[in-house]
């Protein structure tokens, strides 16, 4: 059974195959949320909320050839992360971020914690929308069309943002930047 058929059944409240949608997307949604929170428990909670919301709102999804279910789920996750930050208003320090990454073994291949710190410092200088587009494109491997749906930006603007941001990475950090995203 393909995804559109499963969605169609779920929209008729036959949730027998909903677990297939869950299995297909749960890991990537968790990683997406974790990259924004750096908190395992919170990421698990938000990921659960995402799928409860998907189940609750699946009738609202326009299940046609022009619709993108993956982008729709990411948009739900994106909004729940934003809602979470509106409620918490807690800043995560660069040092905490680096420690979280090392705990999760994402950066085992990086030989210098200071370079990683510089990358995150550079990353924090980016415009928040540009940072979001870059994460969605490189880390989450979403298409520019999916990114435009999630961020409500024009697709060509998303392409320009990624291109220009990558061109402006300081040369001494570029190799470490690439390694960071390769070991995701």
N, C-alpha and C positions, 0 to 999 in steps of 0.2 A: 504494500500500500504506500503511495507517495504522500509527501507532506501536505499537498493541497487537499487530498482525500481525507487525511487524518484531521486537518483543520475543519473541513466541512462537517465531519461527524461530531467533532467537539462543539461546533457551533449549534448543533442540534441537541446538545447536552448528552451526547453519547461519549463519555470520557474514557471509554475502554482503552483507547490508544493514546491518550494524553501522555502517558509515561514515555512514549517514543519521542515526542517533542521534547519532553523534559531531558531524557538521556542525550538527545542530540545537542542540546544547547547549554546544559547546566555547567559544564566545565568552563566553557568560554565566557559565560556570564559571570561565573565566580571569579575568574581571572580579571575580567574587566572591572568588577567591583573592588577586588582586592588591590588592584593598582591605584585605585582612588582612595582607599581607606587604610591600607597597610595594617589591617586588623582582621585576623582570621575569624574570630567570633562574629564581629560585625558584618564581615563579608558573607558569612554563612547565613546570617539573619536576613540581610538584604536580598541575597539570592533566593532565599525561600519566599520572601515577600514578592519578588519579581514573578515567580511561578504561580503563586496564589492569585496575583493580579492578572496574569495571563489567562489563567483558568476562568477567573471571574469576568474578564472583559473580552474574551475571545469572540464573542458574538459581534463585537464592534469592529473586528478586523475585516477589512474588505478583501475577501479571498478571490482575487481575480489575477489575471496574467501580469498586470502592472504593479501588483502589491508585492512587498518584500517582508516576509514574516520575520526573518532574522533582524532586519532593521527595526521592525516594530517592537521586538523583544528588547533590543538594545535601548530603544527610546524609553521603554518602561524602566529599565535598569538605570539609565542615565537620570531620569526624573526622580527615582527613589534615592539615588545617591545625593542629588541636590537637596531633596527634602531632608535627608539625614543631616547634611551639613548646616542647613538652616536651623535645625533644632539643636545641634550640638555646639557650633561655633568654636570648635577647639582646633588650634593650629598644631600641625605635626611638624616637628623640627626635621631638618635635613639629617641630623645624626640618628634620629629615631627611624627615619626612612631607610637609611643605609643599614642599620642594625636589623630591621625587618627583612630586608632583602637578603642579607647574609644568613639570617635564621632560616629562610625558605630556600637557601642554596641557589638562588637565581644568579649569584655573582661569583660562583666558585672559580671561574676561569679568569677573573680580573685580579691582576697582581698588585693593584695599588688602590687602597681605599680612598686616598686623597683625590685621585683622578675621578673616581666615582662621585665623590662629594662635589667636585667641580662641575661635573655633568649635571647633577641635580640643582646646583646653584644656577647654572646656565638655564636649565629647564624652567626654573622658577622666575627667570627674567622675562619669559615669553608672555605674550598676551594670553589670558586664560582661554579664549576661544581658539587661538592658534595652538596652544598646548593640547587642548581637547582634540582638535582635528588630527594633530600629529600622533597622539596616543591611539586614536581610533584607526588610523591608517597603518601605522607601523606595528604597534603592539597587538591590536585586535585584528589586524589584517582585513579590515572592512573595505569594501569598494568605495569609490568616491560618491557613487550614487547613494549607498547606504549611509555614508557620513552626512551627506546633504539632507537626507530625511531626518536623521537623528538631531542634527544641529540646526536645522532650518536655514541652512546657508546654501547659496547657489553652488552647484557641483564644480564649476570652473574656479570659483573662489577657493574651494577646498584644495583643488590641485595646486593653485598658486601658493597657498599657505604652506603646504608640505614642501614644495620645491624650494621656495625662498628660505624657509626655516632650515632645511638641510644644507643649503648653500652657505648659510651664515654660522654654522657650527664652527667654533674655533678649530683650526687644523690640528692642534695638539690633543684635542678631545675627540676628534672624529673617529679614530680607530676604536677607542674605548666605547664610544657611543654605539657604533655598529655591533661590537661584541655584546654589549648590554642587551640589544634587541635581538640578536641571534640566539642568545641563551634563554630567552623568555620561556 
